[in-house]
Amino acid sequence: MTEATPRQTRTKRRRAQSFENLVQAGLAVIGQRGLHETTVERITEAADVGKGTFYAHFDSKDDLISHLVRLGVDELIAATATQRRADRTPTGRLAALILGQLQTLGRRRELVILLHQVRGLLIRQPEAGDRLRQEYRRYVRFLMRECRRILGVPSLSQSEARTLACAVAGFVAGTLSFEILMRGHRGNTLALTRPVTAFAHGVVARYVPSRSPTNGC
């Protein structure tokens, strides 16, 4: 195998850096101006690169947005891996899942704005953005699997699991949006522990079969 020359290595490194600069600039501009006022020109200005560099990485603004949403969903899914502990009760496991999502989004105001505004776009224009819609479906499918695992109810029907996953996603997104609205820049995810636990307790009471005592125990 031919080894890369120093020049090729520098070129790859610069290309990777310009790609990352555009990704971060795109998210920052959306956080400042919103989805609709974000343009390729504003993104390239924030990233300090030319339009040619932008189009060397992305076909369009929509292509960059799809990439950002995919990264956001990846972050939310990855956040759950650190919350998995088999010794917790179903209520504790579900609360940990939700808090992990809230903490991840709570550190990323721009990501909250991006995901919120893209959801609104897809609701208003059902025919638009199939790539974007697939990312939200991927997130819901992930939550469906996690809810079945957490609750210990693998037989939960597809319809019930989807409804529950949407409720969890809505609790996370809606609660954090209002927390930021009321409290400011980032909100306070630590203050949400009790409401999250109450929500998780209600879900467990509804979905986890109760175990009736036997033999008088």
MARKOL-798857 format. One record per residue: residue number from 1; x, y, z of N, C-alpha, C in turn. Coordinates in nm, 3 decimals. Atoms other than C-alpha are relative to their C-alpha. Layout:
BEGIN
   k    n_c1    n_c2    n_c3   ca_c1   ca_c2   ca_c3    c_c1    c_c2    c_c3
 NUM       X       Y       Z       X       Y       Z       X       Y       Z
...
//
This chain:
BEGIN
   k    n_c1    n_c2    n_c3   ca_c1   ca_c2   ca_c3    c_c1    c_c2    c_c3
   1   0.084  -0.119   0.000   0.000   0.000   0.000   0.088   0.125   0.000
   2  -0.079  -0.122   0.010   0.135   0.343  -0.097  -0.031   0.092   0.118
   3   0.020  -0.089  -0.114   0.190   0.570   0.202  -0.033   0.140  -0.048
   4   0.037  -0.137   0.034   0.036   0.918   0.198   0.122   0.091   0.017
   5  -0.109  -0.097  -0.009   0.282   1.198   0.131  -0.039   0.106   0.102
   6   0.032  -0.109  -0.094   0.310   1.487   0.380  -0.101   0.099  -0.058
   7   0.094  -0.094   0.062   0.125   1.707   0.129  -0.141  -0.057   0.001
   8   0.132   0.063  -0.002  -0.162   1.458   0.100  -0.058  -0.001   0.141
   9   0.044  -0.001  -0.139  -0.179   1.433   0.479  -0.051   0.137   0.041
  10   0.042  -0.137  -0.033  -0.198   1.812   0.513  -0.132   0.032  -0.068
  11   0.123  -0.027   0.074  -0.469   1.827   0.246  -0.120  -0.067   0.069
  12   0.108   0.070  -0.070  -0.679   1.565   0.425  -0.033   0.068   0.132
  13   0.021  -0.064  -0.129  -0.629   1.741   0.756  -0.075   0.133  -0.018
  14   0.067  -0.128   0.026  -0.733   2.077   0.611  -0.144  -0.022  -0.044
  15   0.136   0.030   0.043  -1.035   1.921   0.443  -0.088  -0.040   0.118
  16   0.076   0.041  -0.118  -1.143   1.757   0.767  -0.029   0.120   0.090
  17   0.020  -0.117  -0.084  -1.096   2.086   0.953  -0.105   0.094  -0.059
  18   0.098  -0.088   0.063  -1.295   2.286   0.699  -0.141  -0.060   0.011
  19   0.129   0.067  -0.017  -1.574   2.027   0.719  -0.054   0.024   0.141
  20   0.042  -0.020  -0.139  -1.585   2.052   1.100  -0.036   0.146   0.025
  21   0.031  -0.142  -0.016  -1.577   2.433   1.083  -0.139   0.033  -0.056
  22   0.131  -0.024   0.060  -1.880   2.432   0.853  -0.111  -0.060   0.084
  23   0.101   0.064  -0.085  -2.069   2.189   1.077  -0.027   0.085   0.123
  24   0.017  -0.081  -0.121  -2.008   2.399   1.388  -0.059   0.137  -0.032
  25   0.054  -0.130   0.041  -2.078   2.724   1.204  -0.147  -0.010  -0.035
  26   0.139   0.020   0.036  -2.402   2.586   1.063  -0.089  -0.009   0.122
  27   0.078   0.015  -0.123  -2.526   2.486   1.407  -0.009   0.133   0.075
  28  -0.002  -0.127  -0.071  -2.422   2.820   1.558  -0.091   0.103  -0.068
  29   0.083  -0.097   0.072  -2.593   3.027   1.286  -0.147  -0.033   0.017
  30   0.139   0.041  -0.022  -2.914   2.824   1.320  -0.043   0.039   0.142
  31   0.032  -0.037  -0.137  -2.900   2.881   1.696  -0.022   0.149   0.017
  32   0.011  -0.145  -0.009  -2.862   3.257   1.644  -0.115   0.057  -0.082
  33   0.094  -0.061   0.094  -3.090   3.322   1.348  -0.123  -0.085  -0.029
  34   0.111   0.087   0.034  -3.319   3.024   1.321   0.021  -0.065  -0.135
  35  -0.018   0.082   0.119  -3.357   2.773   1.043  -0.021   0.079  -0.129
  36   0.039  -0.063   0.126  -3.522   2.996   0.784   0.091   0.117  -0.039
  37  -0.090  -0.112   0.032  -3.282   3.291   0.813   0.144  -0.045  -0.016
  38  -0.135   0.053   0.022  -2.979   3.066   0.792   0.021  -0.021  -0.149
  39  -0.033   0.014   0.142  -2.816   3.084   0.449   0.142  -0.055  -0.015
  40  -0.136   0.049   0.028  -2.508   2.933   0.288   0.099   0.113   0.021
  41  -0.090  -0.115  -0.015  -2.356   3.282   0.282   0.033   0.026   0.147
  42  -0.024  -0.026  -0.142  -2.399   3.328   0.656   0.081  -0.113   0.064
  43  -0.078   0.113  -0.054  -2.262   2.981   0.728   0.146   0.012  -0.039
  44  -0.140  -0.010   0.046  -1.951   3.032   0.516   0.070   0.119   0.063
  45  -0.060  -0.116  -0.067  -1.895   3.375   0.669   0.039  -0.036   0.143
  46  -0.029   0.040  -0.138  -1.915   3.227   1.020   0.115  -0.099   0.005
  47  -0.108   0.099   0.004  -1.681   2.943   0.919   0.128   0.055  -0.059
  48  -0.115  -0.066   0.063  -1.447   3.186   0.741   0.056  -0.083  -0.116
  49  -0.039   0.073   0.121  -1.444   2.982   0.419  -0.084   0.052  -0.116
  50   0.074  -0.041   0.117  -1.561   3.040   0.066  -0.113  -0.095  -0.033
  51   0.113   0.084   0.041  -1.874   2.907  -0.098   0.048  -0.128  -0.067
  52  -0.052   0.118   0.067  -1.664   2.671  -0.306   0.034  -0.110   0.100
  53  -0.033   0.097  -0.104  -1.544   2.504   0.014  -0.127  -0.064   0.054
  54   0.128   0.055  -0.048  -1.903   2.468   0.135  -0.050  -0.108  -0.095
  55   0.056   0.094   0.097  -2.013   2.298  -0.186   0.093  -0.118  -0.030
  56  -0.089   0.116   0.010  -1.709   2.071  -0.179  -0.039  -0.105   0.104
  57   0.041   0.091  -0.107  -1.860   1.919   0.136  -0.149  -0.032  -0.003
  58   0.145   0.017  -0.007  -2.237   1.967   0.104  -0.064   0.046  -0.131
  59   0.070  -0.036   0.123  -2.478   1.979  -0.188  -0.082   0.127   0.016
  60   0.090  -0.112  -0.023  -2.697   2.245  -0.026  -0.010   0.026   0.150
  61   0.027  -0.025  -0.141  -2.804   2.402   0.302  -0.079  -0.117   0.060
  62   0.080   0.112  -0.049  -3.059   2.121   0.335   0.086  -0.122   0.029
  63  -0.092   0.113  -0.021  -2.778   1.866   0.303   0.073   0.017   0.133
  64  -0.066  -0.026  -0.127  -2.593   2.031   0.592  -0.096  -0.020   0.116
  65   0.099   0.016  -0.107  -2.911   2.042   0.801  -0.026  -0.148   0.028
  66   0.019   0.144  -0.019  -2.966   1.671   0.743   0.116  -0.060   0.078
  67  -0.118   0.048  -0.072  -2.612   1.607   0.861  -0.006   0.041   0.148
  68   0.008  -0.048  -0.138  -2.666   1.819   1.174  -0.105  -0.076   0.080
  69   0.105   0.076  -0.069  -2.991   1.640   1.261   0.048  -0.141   0.029
  70  -0.052   0.135  -0.021  -2.821   1.303   1.215   0.099  -0.002   0.117
  71  -0.095  -0.008  -0.112  -2.540   1.409   1.450  -0.074   0.020   0.132
  72   0.077  -0.022  -0.121  -2.797   1.532   1.701  -0.066  -0.127   0.051
  73   0.062   0.127  -0.038  -2.983   1.201   1.701   0.106  -0.096   0.051
  74  -0.110   0.085  -0.047  -2.650   1.019   1.735   0.038   0.035   0.144
  75  -0.035  -0.043  -0.136  -2.573   1.228   2.045  -0.102  -0.048   0.102
  76   0.105   0.042  -0.093  -2.907   1.149   2.204   0.004  -0.150   0.025
  77  -0.009   0.145  -0.016  -2.866   0.778   2.141   0.123  -0.037   0.083
  78  -0.123   0.030  -0.072  -2.508   0.778   2.268  -0.012   0.035   0.147
  79   0.015  -0.043  -0.139  -2.614   0.958   2.587  -0.059  -0.110   0.086
  80   0.068   0.105  -0.076  -2.820   0.655   2.688   0.095  -0.111   0.043
  81  -0.092   0.111  -0.031  -2.526   0.412   2.688   0.056   0.013   0.141
  82  -0.058  -0.020  -0.133  -2.389   0.569   3.007  -0.104  -0.010   0.111
  83   0.107   0.005  -0.100  -2.728   0.547   3.179  -0.046  -0.144   0.030
  84   0.048   0.138  -0.014  -2.770   0.168   3.151   0.064  -0.067   0.120
  85  -0.047   0.074  -0.117  -2.743  -0.006   3.487  -0.107  -0.100   0.038
  86   0.099   0.108  -0.015  -2.913  -0.339   3.534  -0.061  -0.005   0.140
  87   0.050   0.012  -0.137  -2.957  -0.296   3.912  -0.108   0.101   0.034
  88   0.103  -0.097  -0.027  -3.205  -0.010   3.882  -0.139  -0.058  -0.018
  89   0.140   0.036   0.021  -3.581  -0.040   3.909  -0.043   0.053  -0.136
  90   0.050  -0.057   0.126  -3.786   0.022   3.591  -0.019   0.151   0.008
  91   0.017  -0.145  -0.017  -3.873   0.366   3.728   0.134   0.072  -0.005
  92  -0.133  -0.061   0.001  -3.507   0.444   3.792   0.065  -0.002  -0.137
  93  -0.060   0.010   0.133  -3.399   0.320   3.451  -0.063   0.098  -0.098
  94   0.067  -0.092   0.091  -3.663   0.521   3.268   0.034   0.145   0.034
  95  -0.038  -0.136  -0.041  -3.586   0.834   3.472   0.142   0.032  -0.047
  96  -0.138  -0.021   0.044  -3.214   0.788   3.390   0.006   0.023  -0.150
  97   0.005  -0.021   0.145  -3.293   0.758   3.019  -0.042   0.142  -0.032
  98   0.053  -0.133   0.029  -3.497   1.078   3.021   0.097   0.109   0.044
  99  -0.096  -0.100  -0.048  -3.247   1.272   3.233   0.124   0.006  -0.089
 100  -0.114   0.001   0.091  -2.966   1.163   3.002  -0.028   0.080  -0.126
 101   0.040  -0.077   0.118  -3.156   1.307   2.705  -0.005   0.149   0.033
 102   0.011  -0.140  -0.041  -3.233   1.629   2.894   0.136   0.064   0.023
 103  -0.133  -0.056  -0.028  -2.874   1.676   3.006   0.078   0.022  -0.129
 104  -0.068  -0.017   0.128  -2.741   1.622   2.655  -0.050   0.123  -0.074
 105   0.058  -0.116   0.069  -2.980   1.874   2.503   0.020   0.128   0.080
 106  -0.016  -0.119  -0.083  -2.945   2.110   2.799   0.134   0.068  -0.018
 107  -0.133  -0.058   0.026  -2.579   2.159   2.712   0.011   0.057  -0.140
 108  -0.009  -0.037   0.142  -2.661   2.228   2.347  -0.125   0.078  -0.043
 109   0.115  -0.082   0.035  -2.910   2.515   2.310  -0.023   0.003  -0.150
 110   0.013  -0.004   0.146  -2.839   2.531   1.936  -0.064  -0.127  -0.054
 111   0.058   0.127   0.044  -2.928   2.164   1.902  -0.149  -0.006   0.031
 112   0.143  -0.007  -0.035  -3.259   2.220   2.083  -0.075   0.079  -0.106
 113   0.064  -0.085   0.101  -3.343   2.499   1.837  -0.008  -0.072  -0.134
 114  -0.001   0.072   0.127  -3.240   2.292   1.536  -0.107  -0.108  -0.004
 115   0.094   0.111   0.001  -3.441   1.984   1.630  -0.145   0.047   0.010
 116   0.134  -0.055  -0.015  -3.743   2.192   1.733  -0.049   0.058  -0.133
 117   0.044  -0.067   0.123  -3.752   2.395   1.412  -0.014  -0.098  -0.116
 118   0.013   0.101   0.106  -3.694   2.096   1.186  -0.128  -0.080   0.019
 119   0.128   0.067  -0.026  -3.984   1.916   1.356  -0.117   0.084  -0.050
 120   0.106  -0.089   0.046  -4.203   2.218   1.288  -0.010   0.002  -0.152
 121  -0.002   0.002   0.147  -4.096   2.221   0.924  -0.066  -0.126  -0.054
 122   0.054   0.127   0.049  -4.182   1.854   0.879  -0.150  -0.013   0.029
 123   0.143   0.001  -0.029  -4.521   1.901   1.046  -0.076   0.087  -0.100
 124   0.066  -0.091   0.095  -4.607   2.196   0.821   0.006  -0.051  -0.142
 125  -0.020   0.047   0.137  -4.472   2.030   0.508   0.027  -0.151   0.002
 126  -0.018   0.146  -0.011  -4.533   1.653   0.535   0.074  -0.062  -0.118
 127  -0.062   0.056   0.120  -4.404   1.600   0.182   0.149   0.032  -0.009
 128  -0.138  -0.048   0.012  -4.069   1.766   0.249   0.095  -0.082   0.087
 129  -0.108   0.049  -0.085  -3.742   1.629   0.378  -0.010  -0.143   0.048
 130   0.010   0.140  -0.044  -3.766   1.251   0.378   0.123  -0.042   0.079
 131  -0.122   0.033  -0.075  -3.403   1.227   0.494  -0.011   0.047   0.144
 132   0.017  -0.053  -0.135  -3.487   1.446   0.791  -0.100  -0.084   0.079
 133   0.102   0.078  -0.067  -3.800   1.249   0.873   0.055  -0.136   0.044
 134  -0.059   0.129  -0.035  -3.600   0.926   0.870   0.082   0.007   0.128
 135  -0.078  -0.014  -0.123  -3.376   1.062   1.146  -0.090   0.002   0.124
 136   0.093   0.000  -0.113  -3.673   1.132   1.373  -0.060  -0.139   0.020
 137   0.049   0.138  -0.012  -3.807   0.786   1.297   0.104  -0.089   0.065
 138  -0.109   0.078  -0.061  -3.468   0.642   1.389   0.004   0.025   0.151
 139   0.001  -0.034  -0.142  -3.484   0.824   1.722  -0.118  -0.067   0.071
 140   0.118   0.063  -0.061  -3.837   0.697   1.792   0.019  -0.151   0.009
 141  -0.025   0.145  -0.006  -3.736   0.339   1.702   0.097  -0.034   0.113
 142  -0.094   0.019  -0.111  -3.444   0.370   1.945  -0.074   0.007   0.133
 143   0.076  -0.013  -0.124  -3.680   0.489   2.220  -0.095  -0.117   0.020
 144   0.086   0.118  -0.010  -3.917   0.203   2.143   0.077  -0.118   0.057
 145  -0.082   0.111  -0.050  -3.638  -0.051   2.197   0.038   0.022   0.146
 146  -0.041  -0.029  -0.136  -3.520   0.124   2.513  -0.116  -0.015   0.098
 147   0.115   0.011  -0.089  -3.869   0.145   2.661  -0.036  -0.147   0.026
 148   0.027   0.143  -0.020  -3.928  -0.227   2.604   0.102  -0.061   0.095
 149  -0.107   0.055  -0.084  -3.592  -0.308   2.763  -0.013   0.051   0.143
 150   0.007  -0.061  -0.132  -3.629  -0.067   3.054  -0.117  -0.053   0.082
 151   0.121   0.044  -0.070  -3.982  -0.174   3.139  -0.004  -0.152   0.019
 152   0.002   0.146  -0.007  -3.902  -0.542   3.092  -0.125  -0.058  -0.062
 153   0.122   0.046   0.068  -4.199  -0.578   2.859   0.031  -0.011  -0.150
 154  -0.035   0.013   0.142  -4.057  -0.705   2.526  -0.121  -0.026  -0.089
 155   0.120   0.030   0.078  -4.409  -0.806   2.420  -0.086   0.122  -0.027
 156   0.077  -0.122   0.025  -4.529  -0.445   2.414  -0.021   0.017  -0.149
 157   0.032  -0.004   0.142  -4.706  -0.405   2.082   0.070   0.116  -0.070
 158  -0.065  -0.105   0.078  -4.558  -0.196   1.802  -0.071   0.134   0.019
 159   0.077  -0.124  -0.013  -4.837   0.058   1.832   0.019   0.062   0.137
 160  -0.017  -0.053  -0.136  -4.809   0.092   2.211   0.142   0.049   0.022
 161  -0.140  -0.040  -0.017  -4.430   0.106   2.200   0.027   0.132  -0.071
 162  -0.019  -0.125   0.074  -4.440   0.380   1.935  -0.065   0.117   0.073
 163   0.069  -0.106  -0.072  -4.696   0.582   2.130   0.078   0.041   0.124
 164  -0.078  -0.029  -0.120  -4.488   0.554   2.447   0.129   0.073  -0.036
 165  -0.125  -0.065   0.044  -4.168   0.647   2.261  -0.025   0.146  -0.037
 166   0.034  -0.138   0.038  -4.337   0.956   2.117  -0.029   0.084   0.124
 167   0.028  -0.071  -0.125  -4.458   1.050   2.467   0.130   0.037   0.071
 168  -0.130  -0.028  -0.063  -4.103   1.022   2.604   0.073   0.110  -0.076
 169  -0.067  -0.101   0.082  -3.960   1.223   2.313  -0.066   0.136   0.020
 170   0.071  -0.126  -0.020  -4.231   1.486   2.359   0.025   0.058   0.138
 171  -0.030  -0.046  -0.135  -4.168   1.505   2.734   0.137   0.067   0.003
 172  -0.136  -0.055   0.002  -3.797   1.562   2.673   0.004   0.133  -0.073
 173  -0.011  -0.120   0.083  -3.832   1.817   2.394  -0.083   0.115   0.055
 174   0.087  -0.105  -0.049  -4.127   2.007   2.537   0.044   0.055   0.134
 175  -0.043  -0.044  -0.133  -4.003   2.018   2.895   0.123   0.088  -0.009
 176  -0.123  -0.078   0.009  -3.658   2.142   2.799  -0.024   0.133  -0.070
 177   0.029  -0.124   0.070  -3.796   2.401   2.555  -0.059   0.103   0.095
 178   0.062  -0.093  -0.094  -4.012   2.555   2.828   0.095   0.037   0.113
 179  -0.098  -0.030  -0.104  -3.734   2.528   3.085   0.095   0.110  -0.047
 180  -0.088  -0.103   0.056  -3.506   2.731   2.857  -0.076   0.131  -0.016
 181   0.082  -0.119   0.018  -3.789   2.973   2.777  -0.019   0.075   0.132
 182   0.028  -0.062  -0.129  -3.864   3.037   3.144   0.127   0.041   0.075
 183  -0.119  -0.023  -0.084  -3.514   3.021   3.294   0.116   0.063  -0.075
 184  -0.107  -0.064   0.073  -3.298   3.149   3.013   0.085  -0.096  -0.080
 185  -0.088   0.058   0.101  -3.001   3.034   2.811  -0.002  -0.153  -0.003
 186  -0.012   0.146   0.002  -2.967   2.669   2.916  -0.109  -0.072   0.079
 187   0.096   0.069  -0.084  -3.237   2.598   3.167   0.072  -0.072   0.113
 188  -0.058   0.069  -0.115  -3.182   2.388   3.477  -0.049  -0.144   0.001
 189   0.044   0.140   0.010  -3.197   2.015   3.409  -0.002  -0.069   0.135
 190   0.001   0.063  -0.133  -3.117   1.929   3.773  -0.134   0.023   0.070
 191   0.129  -0.029  -0.062  -3.443   2.095   3.878  -0.111  -0.090  -0.053
 192   0.103   0.083   0.064  -3.630   1.850   3.654  -0.003  -0.143   0.055
 193  -0.009   0.139  -0.048  -3.536   1.536   3.850  -0.133  -0.050   0.056
 194   0.125   0.046  -0.060  -3.859   1.519   4.051  -0.112  -0.016  -0.103
 195   0.101   0.021   0.104  -4.095   1.579   3.753   0.031  -0.121  -0.088
 196  -0.039   0.115   0.083  -3.897   1.323   3.550  -0.033  -0.130   0.073
 197   0.029   0.121  -0.078  -3.926   1.065   3.829  -0.150  -0.025   0.008
 198   0.146   0.015  -0.005  -4.299   1.132   3.859  -0.054  -0.052  -0.133
 199   0.041   0.047   0.132  -4.343   1.087   3.484   0.035  -0.147  -0.017
 200  -0.045   0.139   0.013  -4.139   0.765   3.490  -0.084  -0.093   0.087
 201   0.082   0.083  -0.089  -4.338   0.633   3.787  -0.137  -0.026  -0.062
 202   0.130   0.017   0.064  -4.665   0.692   3.600   0.006  -0.096  -0.117
 203  -0.016   0.091   0.114  -4.537   0.515   3.290   0.013  -0.144   0.047
 204  -0.020   0.136  -0.053  -4.421   0.214   3.491  -0.131  -0.055   0.055
 205   0.128   0.046  -0.056  -4.756   0.196   3.675  -0.096  -0.041  -0.110
 206   0.091   0.031   0.111  -4.934   0.189   3.340   0.045  -0.121  -0.081
 207  -0.047   0.100   0.096  -4.714  -0.047   3.141   0.060  -0.127   0.062
 208  -0.064   0.117  -0.060  -4.540  -0.282   3.385  -0.105  -0.078   0.080
 209   0.102   0.080  -0.072  -4.766  -0.568   3.503   0.036  -0.008   0.149
 210  -0.023   0.011  -0.145  -4.809  -0.566   3.880   0.006  -0.147   0.038
 211  -0.016   0.138  -0.046  -4.709  -0.880   4.066  -0.084  -0.021   0.125
 212   0.088   0.024  -0.114  -4.988  -1.001   4.292   0.068  -0.092   0.100
 213  -0.062   0.088  -0.102  -4.873  -1.152   4.623  -0.064  -0.137  -0.002
 214   0.051   0.138  -0.002  -4.908  -1.529   4.647   0.029  -0.061   0.137
 215  -0.017   0.074  -0.125  -4.944  -1.763   4.944   0.006   0.094   0.122
 216   0.008  -0.090  -0.114  -5.024  -1.469   5.169   0.121   0.089   0.019
 217  -0.121  -0.081  -0.016  -4.682  -1.303   5.110  -0.018   0.136  -0.064
//
